Amino acid sequence: MSSELNLAAIIYDSDDQPVDALLHTVAANLNGRGDRVAGLAMALNGQGLRRKPMALQDLETGREYSIAQNLGKESQSCCLDPYGLAEATGVLRALLKQPPQLAIVNRFGQQEISGKGCRAEFLQLLDAGIPVLTVVKRKFLQQWHEFSGGEAVDLPFSEVVVQQWCDGVLKR
């Protein structure tokens, strides 16, 4: 990864926190003032929480990608659909050809820790010099710090603080 790592994560504690809505809000605010912010965030329900079944939404086009598979109501397994996730990550790879000023990657979680999910796309975006904003659940903080080599900025769940970080990266 580059020497100046423009990488930050909003740290959250539980799925009840509207962290995905915060990503949508920040992207809309920045795009609304003329900055180009693109990437993926979880699709939201009417309460601003992660929708079930899970889907990712392209922040530029609004297109949604289902990332959940129906395993039956008795299943205790992870319902993440790796094929749906692979299709969605094409949005992130396309950003390498037309770089935004800031990329949003829906989250760094269990899949990325195990070397899957959006891990490769995180690295590709950073290697291309594109600043990246994501979210990380507090229980994955150690793995996040290992992934980023301790170079990422940990942001609190605060629209004001996240906006300040974005403004700094965008030189506003």
Secondary structure, 3 states (H helix, E strand, C coil): CCCCCCEEEEEECCCCCCHHHHHHHHHHHHHHCCCCEEEEEECECCCCCECCCCEEEECCCCCEEECECCCCCCCCCCCECHHHHHHHHHHHHHCCCCCCCEEECCCECHHHHCCCCCHHHHHHHHHCCCCEEEEEEHHHHHHHHHHHCCCCEEECCCHHHHHHHHHHHCCC
